[in-house]
Amino acid sequence: MNVSDSERMAGFLEAQKIQPAKDITKANIVIFNTCGVRKMAEDRAYGQIHNLWKNNPQTKIVLTGCLANRKDIQEKLKNKVALFCEIKDFMQELENFLLCHSERSPYSDEVEESTNNHRQLHHKADSSTPLCSAQNDNCYLTVTPKYANSAQAYVPIMTGCNNFCSYCVVPYARGREVSRPAEEILQEIKKLIKSGVKEITLLGQNVNSYEPLPSPQPSPEYGRGGKMFPSLLYSGEMSRTRDREGDVVNFSDLLKTINAIPGDFWIRFMTPHPKDMTAELIETITSLEKVCEAVHLPIQSGDDTILKNMNRHYTRAHYLQLIEKIKNSFAKNKPEKIFALSSDIIVGFPGETKVQLEKTAGVMRRVQYDMSYFGQFSPRPGTAAFKLKDNIKKEEKVRREKYLNEILAASALKNNQQYLGKTFDVLVDNGRAGKYFGHTRTLKNVKIKTSQKKLAGKLLEVRITRVNTWNLEGRLA
Ligand code: SF4
């Protein structure tokens, strides 16, 4: 999501005629789009901001993203950062900032030019395409992004989160869920397909709760102390109002509508929440031709007490039922295709015992994931779990992650054996004549040996000749 936000910021800046500097030390303004999900990311931001401030005191530093509205960070960095701005206010705040600094700034010429340009942008917006629609007050989502990749594009369909998992800063940093109007998303995707993009990744903190209609907004109180918001428990099964046949009222409808856009492209999405993984949605994602056969469904822990303390709104049994449904639906709808399952898992949540860790290990052995992203618990200020005693030592968290990673490596290697000797579509990411790197629909990394040139960004058929734990190797078919 941060990569996608940065693409939109770059698009906004470019529309202001502000050019990227060739070297950070030559930049008049540097924007840090920060992530505060883990302490490590926060520390890295501190380090980079400090170095830049020390070596280039004339550079104006702007801090946005997760860390921007944390009072402790504002206090700590007040002498180094010229502007703290929330991502959703980025355009307005940056415009004001540039105006304020225009007279004494070395980039005053560009600012003047860009300010005029911005007025034009607003003027144009007022008359035809409003930057903020009634349904969507996250104006920055409507900015035309400067896509970093010509073959793959991230398209945010919603932002914010209503779930208040006890360890997570997102609902505080990004606010409550806001879904983009379906028409706006479809227009963006159609343009991308026309420009040759081959892979669209739909983004949302809780992507499968996409609902382009107003919904009740829960308060943070429901995230505290494992307290659940009653109507959100398995809320995915709630029915939505549909005025006309063909209306997009949920994520399943949106996927079907995108799938119907003509063209040769793949659809992915991240990240879905198990509580919103309805039977309808499972049927949709396992049957649509363009939706890739890769489902990422974070479990976080395999133990019910830990899940409750995490305020995750589901149980181990419910999660495993969903996995069974997904496996059965793939077998029914795409029997000829290999599919992949992946997850996010937190190790060392406060109070996690070795028995509870074993529950997570048991889920991993049963599901046989292709990939899992592990996070060692780190207390985030402002969250409910921050108040819990972080009683598991760093070395023990490292050991637990290593243990689970060994289980993952075994299932990943076993799953990869299915690819040997078969041919798959591969989207080439990068490389040059001799060796290219790409990925399959199931998100397996593939090394491709070929003497052909200029293959980056192409969809090619590759025959797999060798499998490893974390990647495959092959030749053009
Ligand atoms: Fe954070 Fe939970 Fe929302 Fe995911 S679902 S963004 S972990 S609060």
Residues whose N, C-alpha, C, O or C-beta is under 5 A from the ligand:
A	BS01	SF4	C161 N163 F164 C165 C168 V170 Q205 N206
